[in-house]
Amino acid sequence: MKSSTNKTFDLIVVGAGMGGLTAASLLANDGYSVLVLEAAHVPGGCSSSYKRKGYIFESGATTLIGFDENQPLRVLEDHLGITLPKEKIEPSMTIHMDDKKIVRWLDREKWISESKKHFGEESEQDKFWRLAFDISDVVWRVSRKNNFFPPRALNEVLHLLKNDLRDLWVLPYTLKSVRDAALDIGISNPDFFRFLDEQLMISAQSISNDTPFLFGAPAITYTNYTNYYVKGGLIKMVETLQDFIEKKGSKIHTKEKVLSIEQTGTNFQVRTSKGKSYTAKRVISNLPVWNMSEVTTGEISDYFQKESDKYQKAWGAFTLGIVTDDPYPAEMSIHHQVHLNEDESIQGLESGSVFVSFSDRDDTLRAPAGERVLNVSAHTDPSFWFNLNGDYETTKKHVQNRVVEILKQKLPGFSKAELKLVFSASPVTWQNWVYRKKGRVGGIPQSMMRSLIDWTPAQTPFSGLYLCGDTVFPGQGIPGVTLSGYNVYLRVKKTFNNRKFFELPG
């Protein structure tokens, strides 16, 4: 395909997920000309929404935090002078586990009391959760001040040490798993470890014996920071950033997939599915690391192949979109985790639970009054779905039906609901939909085998080429990828300004 006339920008962002949009909005705010290229028909990636049959569904069963002190979305709002649309929700989540109904309250004291009620070992529970809160608060504070992490130069190491001497006490928890930390405190209740495993799978993509407590503490306490809901779907938050970027004179092109990123001298040539070619001195890729070897060539492609080979184990998602009428209890929370017993395991799902997010009862943008939209998600091994061949549709329908049956048994009100629409998606769907290789979503699982600095860095060995998103530090979740957008923004600003450091205000 013949390329059209080449256009030049200060910087090109490949992929309009929240990481890419964060970096683009900050750079556009500083006056740089930015082009964001997105393969899908709307921006947002895995933090977006879509329409089907007149209803608005989220990309997945999704929670939203990150607006409290020291957290990335709060800083983004303050820096840009905008307010992202959101409404506080309380409680954050309800867990349905055996005969237990465990409510994840925002208030820390109320939550500790709730945990004691269900799992006993009261003094141990108290010690465990207070330690988790302390570590989590440190992690958010340190991540706010150290956007050049992992450090890539001596001055960045010195900057890190200068800022955080008082917080060094948390470092040993990079070498201790969440499970071991709980055992050391004296917790022994097996039900509590089941609870931790499934909570960590939502937020860390791993279980308690393989998640370092340094990362696990924020993951298991995210319901104790303010949780939010966006009326009309997360796309409304994404559109706010899109409008901001475009008002600053930069551009977002959807339905324009990047086919190649090629370094030519001190510039990059980016070619797209629309036969267009763009030039910039700097490129930020928001693509997963697994995709990068396919859109680059030569030593750049070799580099990304080696990086992606490190992380061959990553989760996919089996998701359902459901519309029902509204027979649910008035006090029912927006988010639910439904645990499965051993005899309820479903072939094709590797999850011990399913996660359900409801549209708000008053959100008539997503569904008419008297109806609710449900997004349901469970972890799965992508290779299972890509190897089904002729059995794919039959298996997909079977898994969909089994999940619906479990929800009828365990989700309050669901057995009385009229099912108006039910459909499902596997990693095969996700690969075709958001263009993530093998349909891997949620980033790279936490692991005790990976050191604190053993992450694919935001700054690549190739001058002018940067990364953000859920496969670079700090990893998964909307706050995580937003923070990755900050990190890469500051690295790019460092090269634009030719200064040792540039920090966000405040």
C-alpha positions as CSV (number, residue, x, y, z in Angstrom):
1,M,0.0,0.0,0.0
2,K,1.4,3.4,-1.0
3,S,1.8,5.8,1.8
4,S,0.3,9.3,1.7
5,T,2.3,12.5,2.3
6,N,4.4,12.2,5.4
7,K,3.3,14.4,8.4
8,T,5.6,15.4,11.2
9,F,4.8,15.7,14.9
10,D,6.9,16.3,18.0
11,L,5.8,12.9,19.4
12,I,3.6,10.0,18.3
13,V,1.8,7.8,20.9
14,V,0.9,4.3,19.7
15,G,-2.3,3.1,21.4
16,A,-4.9,5.2,23.2
17,G,-5.2,3.2,26.5
18,M,-5.1,5.2,29.7
19,G,-1.3,5.1,29.8
20,G,-1.0,6.6,26.3
21,L,-3.7,9.1,26.9
22,T,-2.1,10.3,30.2
23,A,1.2,10.8,28.5
24,A,-0.4,12.5,25.5
25,S,-2.5,14.9,27.6
26,L,0.5,16.0,29.7
27,L,2.6,16.6,26.6
28,A,-0.1,18.3,24.7
29,N,-0.7,20.5,27.8
30,D,3.0,21.5,27.5
31,G,2.5,22.7,24.0
32,Y,4.0,19.8,22.0
33,S,2.3,18.5,18.9
34,V,1.2,14.9,19.7
35,L,-0.5,12.4,17.4
36,V,-2.2,9.4,19.1
37,L,-2.9,6.4,16.8
38,E,-5.5,3.9,18.0
39,A,-6.5,0.7,16.1
40,A,-9.9,0.4,17.7
41,H,-12.9,2.5,16.8
42,V,-12.9,4.3,20.2
43,P,-10.0,5.3,22.5
44,G,-9.5,3.8,26.0
45,G,-8.3,0.3,25.3
46,C,-9.1,-2.0,28.2
47,S,-10.4,1.1,30.1
48,S,-13.2,1.9,27.7
49,S,-16.8,1.1,26.9
50,Y,-18.7,0.0,23.9
51,K,-22.3,-0.1,22.6
52,R,-24.3,-3.2,21.8
53,K,-28.0,-3.6,21.2
54,G,-28.6,-0.1,22.6
55,Y,-26.7,-0.7,25.8
56,I,-23.3,0.5,27.0
57,F,-20.9,-2.2,28.3
58,E,-17.5,-1.7,29.9
59,S,-14.5,-3.4,28.3
60,G,-14.5,-5.7,31.4
61,A,-15.7,-5.9,35.0
62,T,-13.9,-2.8,36.2
63,T,-13.3,-0.9,39.4
64,L,-12.0,2.6,39.5
65,I,-9.6,4.2,42.1
66,G,-6.7,6.5,42.0
67,F,-8.1,9.9,43.0
68,D,-7.0,10.0,46.6
69,E,-3.9,11.8,47.9
70,N,-0.7,10.8,46.1
71,Q,-2.6,8.7,43.6
72,P,-2.1,9.1,39.8
73,L,-5.6,10.2,38.6
74,R,-5.7,12.8,41.4
75,V,-2.4,14.3,40.2
76,L,-3.5,14.1,36.6
77,E,-6.6,16.1,37.3
78,D,-4.7,18.7,39.3
79,H,-1.9,19.0,36.7
80,L,-4.3,19.5,33.8
81,G,-6.8,21.5,35.7
82,I,-9.7,19.2,34.7
83,T,-12.2,17.0,36.6
84,L,-12.8,13.5,35.3
85,P,-16.5,12.5,35.6
86,K,-17.0,10.1,38.5
87,E,-19.2,9.4,41.5
88,K,-18.1,7.9,44.8
89,I,-19.5,4.4,45.6
90,E,-19.8,2.8,49.0
91,P,-19.3,-0.1,49.7
92,S,-16.5,-0.8,47.2
93,M,-17.4,-4.5,46.7
94,T,-19.2,-7.5,48.1
95,I,-17.6,-11.0,48.2
96,H,-19.8,-14.0,48.1
97,M,-17.8,-16.9,49.6
98,D,-19.5,-20.1,50.7
99,D,-22.1,-18.8,53.2
100,K,-20.2,-15.6,53.8
101,K,-21.2,-12.2,52.5
102,I,-18.1,-10.1,53.0
103,V,-18.5,-6.4,52.5
104,R,-15.4,-4.4,51.5
105,W,-16.0,-1.2,53.4
106,L,-14.0,2.0,52.6
107,D,-13.5,2.9,56.2
108,R,-10.4,1.0,57.5
109,E,-11.6,0.3,61.0
110,K,-15.0,-0.9,59.7
111,W,-13.2,-3.2,57.2
112,I,-10.9,-4.6,59.9
113,S,-14.0,-5.4,62.0
114,E,-15.6,-7.1,59.0
115,S,-12.6,-9.2,58.3
116,K,-12.4,-10.3,62.0
117,K,-16.1,-11.2,61.9
118,H,-15.6,-13.6,59.0
119,F,-12.1,-15.0,59.6
120,G,-11.5,-14.8,63.4
121,E,-8.0,-14.6,64.7
122,E,-8.8,-11.0,65.8
123,S,-5.4,-9.7,67.0
124,E,-3.7,-11.3,64.0
125,Q,-6.2,-9.8,61.5
126,D,-5.7,-6.4,63.2
127,K,-1.9,-6.6,62.8
128,F,-2.1,-7.8,59.2
129,W,-4.4,-5.1,57.9
130,R,-2.6,-2.3,59.7
131,L,0.7,-3.4,58.2
132,A,-0.9,-3.7,54.8
133,F,-2.3,-0.1,55.1
134,D,1.0,1.3,56.2
135,I,2.9,-0.4,53.3
136,S,0.2,0.7,50.8
137,D,0.4,4.3,51.9
138,V,4.2,4.3,51.5
139,V,3.9,2.7,48.1
140,W,1.5,5.4,46.8
141,R,3.6,8.2,48.4
142,V,6.9,6.9,47.0
143,S,5.5,6.2,43.6
144,R,4.2,9.8,43.5
145,K,7.7,11.2,44.1
146,N,9.8,8.7,42.1
147,N,8.6,8.7,38.5
148,F,12.1,7.6,37.3
149,F,11.6,4.1,38.5
150,P,13.1,1.6,37.8
151,P,16.2,3.9,37.8
152,R,18.2,3.9,34.5
153,A,21.1,6.1,35.5
154,L,23.2,7.0,38.6
155,N,21.5,10.3,39.2
156,E,18.1,8.5,39.2
157,V,19.4,6.1,41.9
158,L,20.7,9.0,44.0
159,H,17.3,10.8,43.6
160,L,15.5,7.7,44.8
161,L,17.7,7.3,47.9
162,K,17.5,11.0,48.7
163,N,13.7,11.0,48.7
164,D,13.0,7.8,50.5
165,L,15.4,7.0,53.4
166,R,12.5,7.1,55.9
167,D,10.6,4.6,53.8
168,L,13.3,2.0,53.4
169,W,11.6,-0.2,56.0
170,V,9.2,-1.5,53.3
171,L,11.9,-2.9,51.1
172,P,12.2,-6.3,52.8
173,Y,8.6,-6.9,51.8
174,T,9.7,-7.2,48.2
175,L,11.2,-10.6,49.3
176,K,8.2,-11.7,51.4
177,S,5.0,-12.9,49.8
178,V,1.6,-11.8,51.0
179,R,1.0,-15.3,52.3
180,D,4.3,-15.5,54.2
181,A,3.6,-12.1,55.8
182,A,0.2,-13.3,57.0
183,L,1.7,-16.6,58.3
184,D,4.5,-14.7,60.2
185,I,1.8,-12.6,61.9
186,G,0.1,-15.8,63.0
187,I,-2.8,-16.1,60.6
188,S,-3.7,-19.7,59.8
189,N,-7.4,-19.7,58.7
190,P,-7.4,-21.4,55.2
191,D,-10.5,-19.5,54.3
192,F,-8.6,-16.2,54.7
193,F,-6.0,-17.4,52.3
194,R,-8.7,-18.3,49.8
195,F,-10.1,-14.9,50.2
196,L,-6.7,-13.2,49.7
197,D,-5.9,-15.3,46.6
198,E,-9.1,-14.3,44.8
199,Q,-8.8,-10.6,45.8
200,L,-5.2,-10.6,44.5
201,M,-6.2,-12.2,41.2
202,I,-8.4,-9.2,40.5
203,S,-5.7,-6.6,41.2
204,A,-2.3,-8.3,41.0
205,Q,-3.0,-11.2,38.6
206,S,-1.4,-13.6,41.0
207,I,-2.1,-15.4,44.3
208,S,-0.9,-14.8,47.8
209,N,2.1,-17.1,47.8
210,D,3.6,-15.5,44.6
211,T,2.8,-11.8,45.2
212,P,5.4,-9.8,47.0
213,F,3.8,-8.0,49.9
214,L,5.2,-4.7,48.7
215,F,2.9,-4.9,45.7
216,G,0.3,-7.1,47.3
217,A,-0.5,-4.5,50.1
218,P,-1.8,-1.9,47.6
219,A,-3.6,-4.7,45.7
220,I,-5.6,-6.0,48.7
221,T,-6.3,-2.6,50.2
222,Y,-7.5,-0.8,47.0
223,T,-11.1,-1.1,48.3
224,N,-10.0,1.0,51.3
225,Y,-9.3,4.0,49.1
226,T,-12.2,5.9,47.5
227,N,-13.8,3.8,44.7
228,Y,-15.8,5.5,41.9
229,Y,-18.3,4.9,39.2
230,V,-18.6,6.8,35.9
231,K,-22.1,7.3,34.5
232,G,-22.3,6.4,30.9
233,G,-19.3,4.1,31.3
234,L,-15.5,4.6,31.5
235,I,-15.6,6.0,27.9
236,K,-16.8,9.3,29.4
237,M,-13.6,9.6,31.4
238,V,-11.6,8.7,28.3
239,E,-13.6,11.2,26.2
240,T,-12.7,13.9,28.7
241,L,-9.0,13.3,28.0
242,Q,-9.6,13.0,24.3
243,D,-11.3,16.4,24.3
244,F,-8.5,18.0,26.3
245,I,-5.9,16.6,23.9
246,E,-7.7,17.9,20.8
247,K,-8.4,21.3,22.3
248,K,-4.7,21.7,22.9
249,G,-4.1,21.2,19.2
250,S,-3.0,17.6,19.2
251,K,-4.7,14.8,17.4
252,I,-6.2,11.3,18.1
253,H,-6.9,9.1,15.1
254,T,-9.0,6.0,15.8
255,K,-9.5,3.1,13.5
256,E,-5.9,3.6,12.3
257,K,-3.7,0.6,13.3
258,V,0.0,1.0,13.5
259,L,1.7,-1.5,11.2
260,S,5.3,-0.5,11.6
261,I,7.6,1.7,13.7
262,E,11.0,2.2,12.1
263,Q,13.9,4.2,13.3
264,T,15.6,6.2,10.5
265,G,18.5,8.2,11.7
266,T,17.3,10.4,14.6
267,N,13.6,10.1,13.5
268,F,10.9,7.4,13.6
269,Q,8.7,6.6,10.7
270,V,5.3,5.2,11.8
271,R,3.1,3.6,9.1
272,T,-0.5,2.7,9.5
273,S,-3.3,0.6,8.1
274,K,-4.7,3.7,6.3
275,G,-1.6,3.9,4.1
276,K,-0.3,6.9,5.9
277,S,3.2,7.6,7.2
278,Y,4.1,9.9,10.1
279,T,7.4,11.2,11.4
280,A,8.5,12.1,14.9
281,K,11.7,12.2,16.9
282,R,10.0,10.4,19.8
283,V,7.5,7.6,20.0
284,I,5.7,6.3,23.0
285,S,4.2,2.9,22.6
286,N,1.2,1.9,24.8
287,L,1.2,-1.5,23.1
288,P,1.8,-4.6,25.3
289,V,5.4,-5.7,25.1
290,W,4.3,-8.9,23.3
291,N,3.1,-6.8,20.3
292,M,6.2,-4.8,19.8
293,S,8.4,-7.3,18.0
294,E,5.7,-7.5,15.3
295,V,5.7,-3.8,14.5
296,T,9.4,-3.2,14.7
297,T,12.4,-4.5,12.7
298,G,16.1,-5.4,13.2
299,E,17.7,-5.0,16.6
300,I,14.6,-3.2,18.0
301,S,12.4,-6.2,17.1
302,D,15.1,-8.5,18.6
303,Y,15.1,-6.5,21.8
304,F,11.3,-6.8,22.2
305,Q,11.3,-10.5,21.4
306,K,13.7,-11.1,24.2
307,E,11.6,-8.9,26.5
308,S,8.4,-10.7,25.7
309,D,10.0,-14.1,26.0
310,K,10.5,-13.3,29.7
311,Y,6.7,-13.1,30.3
312,Q,5.1,-16.0,28.5
313,K,2.7,-16.7,31.3
314,A,0.0,-14.0,31.4
315,W,-3.7,-14.2,31.8
316,G,-6.6,-13.7,29.4
317,A,-10.2,-13.0,30.3
318,F,-13.4,-14.7,29.6
319,T,-16.1,-12.0,29.8
320,L,-19.8,-11.9,29.6
321,G,-22.1,-9.0,28.9
322,I,-25.6,-9.3,30.4
323,V,-28.7,-7.2,30.5
324,T,-31.5,-7.9,32.9
325,D,-34.5,-6.2,34.5
326,D,-33.9,-4.9,38.1
327,P,-35.0,-7.2,40.9
328,Y,-31.9,-6.6,42.9
329,P,-31.8,-5.5,46.6
330,A,-31.8,-1.7,47.0
331,E,-28.6,-1.7,49.1
332,M,-26.7,-4.0,46.7
333,S,-23.1,-2.9,45.8
334,I,-21.9,-2.2,42.3
335,H,-19.1,-4.7,42.3
336,H,-19.2,-8.4,43.4
337,Q,-16.8,-11.3,43.6
338,V,-18.5,-14.7,43.5
339,H,-16.3,-17.5,44.7
340,L,-16.5,-21.0,43.2
341,N,-16.3,-24.2,45.2
342,E,-14.1,-27.0,44.0
343,D,-17.0,-28.9,42.5
344,E,-18.0,-25.7,40.5
345,S,-14.8,-25.4,38.5
346,I,-15.4,-24.7,34.8
347,Q,-13.1,-26.1,32.1
348,G,-11.8,-23.1,30.2
349,L,-11.6,-20.9,33.3
350,E,-8.6,-21.0,35.7
351,S,-10.3,-18.6,38.2
352,G,-11.6,-19.6,41.6
353,S,-14.1,-16.7,41.3
354,V,-16.0,-14.5,38.8
355,F,-16.1,-10.8,39.1
356,V,-19.3,-8.9,38.4
357,S,-19.8,-5.1,37.8
358,F,-23.3,-3.7,37.6
359,S,-24.4,-0.4,35.9
360,D,-25.7,2.0,38.5
361,R,-29.4,1.8,39.0
362,D,-29.7,5.6,38.1
363,D,-27.4,5.3,35.1
364,T,-29.9,5.6,32.2
365,L,-27.1,6.4,29.8
366,R,-26.0,2.7,29.9
367,A,-29.5,1.1,30.2
368,P,-33.1,2.4,30.4
369,A,-34.7,2.8,33.8
370,G,-35.7,-0.6,35.2
371,E,-32.8,-2.4,33.5
372,R,-29.2,-3.1,34.5
373,V,-26.1,-3.9,32.5
374,L,-23.7,-6.5,34.0
375,N,-20.1,-7.1,33.0
376,V,-18.7,-10.4,34.2
377,S,-15.1,-11.5,34.0
378,A,-13.0,-14.5,35.0
379,H,-9.3,-15.4,34.4
380,T,-8.4,-17.9,31.7
381,D,-5.4,-19.4,29.9
382,P,-5.4,-17.8,26.4
383,S,-3.7,-20.9,24.9
384,F,-6.8,-23.0,25.8
385,W,-9.0,-20.9,23.6
386,F,-6.6,-20.5,20.7
387,N,-6.2,-24.3,20.5
388,L,-9.9,-25.3,20.4
389,N,-10.2,-25.1,16.6
390,G,-13.6,-26.6,15.7
391,D,-14.8,-26.8,19.3
392,Y,-14.4,-23.1,19.9
393,E,-18.1,-22.0,19.6
394,T,-19.5,-25.0,21.5
395,T,-17.0,-24.5,24.4
396,K,-17.6,-20.8,24.5
397,K,-21.4,-21.3,24.8
398,H,-20.9,-24.0,27.5
399,V,-18.7,-21.8,29.6
400,Q,-21.2,-18.9,29.2
401,N,-24.1,-21.0,30.3
402,R,-22.2,-22.4,33.3
403,V,-21.3,-18.9,34.5
404,V,-24.9,-17.8,34.2
405,E,-26.0,-20.8,36.3
406,I,-23.5,-20.0,39.0
407,L,-24.7,-16.4,39.1
408,K,-28.3,-17.6,39.5
409,Q,-27.2,-19.7,42.5
410,K,-25.0,-17.1,44.2
411,L,-25.6,-13.5,43.1
412,P,-28.5,-12.0,45.1
413,G,-31.5,-11.2,42.9
414,F,-30.1,-12.7,39.7
415,S,-32.2,-15.9,39.8
416,K,-35.3,-13.7,39.7
417,A,-34.0,-11.5,36.9
418,E,-35.2,-11.7,33.3
419,L,-32.3,-12.1,31.0
420,K,-32.7,-9.7,28.1
421,L,-29.3,-10.1,26.5
422,V,-26.3,-12.5,27.2
423,F,-23.1,-12.7,25.1
424,S,-19.5,-13.7,25.9
425,A,-16.0,-13.1,24.8
426,S,-12.8,-15.1,25.1
427,P,-9.1,-14.2,24.6
428,V,-9.7,-14.8,20.9
429,T,-12.3,-12.1,20.9
430,W,-10.0,-9.8,22.9
431,Q,-7.1,-10.2,20.4
432,N,-9.5,-9.2,17.5
433,W,-11.1,-6.4,19.6
434,V,-8.3,-4.6,21.4
435,Y,-5.4,-6.1,19.3
436,R,-3.5,-7.5,22.3
437,K,-1.4,-10.5,21.2
438,K,-3.1,-13.8,22.3
439,G,-5.8,-11.8,24.0
440,R,-3.7,-11.2,27.1
441,V,-5.2,-8.6,29.3
442,G,-4.4,-7.3,32.8
443,G,-0.6,-7.0,32.3
444,I,2.1,-9.3,33.7
445,P,1.3,-11.2,36.8
446,Q,3.2,-10.3,40.0
447,S,5.8,-12.9,40.9
448,M,8.3,-13.6,43.7
449,M,10.7,-14.6,41.0
450,R,10.9,-11.1,39.6
451,S,13.0,-8.5,41.4
452,L,11.8,-4.9,42.0
453,I,13.9,-3.6,39.1
454,D,13.4,-6.5,36.8
455,W,10.7,-4.8,34.7
456,T,10.7,-3.9,31.1
457,P,11.7,-0.2,31.4
458,A,9.8,2.8,30.1
459,Q,13.0,4.0,28.4
460,T,14.2,1.6,25.8
461,P,17.8,1.2,24.7
462,F,16.8,3.0,21.4
463,S,17.0,6.8,21.7
464,G,13.5,8.4,21.4
465,L,11.5,5.2,21.8
466,Y,9.5,4.8,25.1
467,L,6.9,2.5,26.6
468,C,3.9,2.8,28.9
469,G,1.0,0.6,29.7
470,D,0.4,-2.5,31.8
471,T,3.4,-4.5,30.7
472,V,5.9,-1.9,32.1
473,F,6.3,-0.6,35.7
474,P,4.1,-0.3,37.7
475,G,1.9,-2.8,35.9
476,Q,-1.8,-3.4,35.8
477,G,-5.0,-1.4,36.7
478,I,-6.2,2.0,35.7
479,P,-4.0,3.7,38.4
480,G,-1.0,1.7,37.4
481,V,-1.2,2.5,33.7
482,T,-1.9,6.1,34.5
483,L,1.2,6.2,36.6
484,S,3.2,4.6,33.7
485,G,1.9,7.5,31.6
486,Y,3.4,10.0,34.1
487,N,6.7,8.1,34.2
488,V,7.1,8.1,30.5
489,Y,6.0,11.8,30.2
490,L,8.7,12.8,32.6
491,R,11.4,10.8,30.8
492,V,10.4,12.4,27.5
493,K,10.3,15.9,29.1
494,K,13.8,15.2,30.4
495,T,15.1,14.8,26.8
496,F,13.1,17.8,25.5
497,N,14.4,20.0,28.3
498,N,17.9,18.5,28.4
499,R,17.7,18.7,32.2
500,K,18.7,16.1,34.8
501,F,15.2,16.0,36.3
502,F,11.8,17.4,35.7
503,E,9.1,16.8,38.3
504,L,5.3,17.2,38.4
505,P,4.3,20.2,40.6
506,G,2.9,19.7,44.0
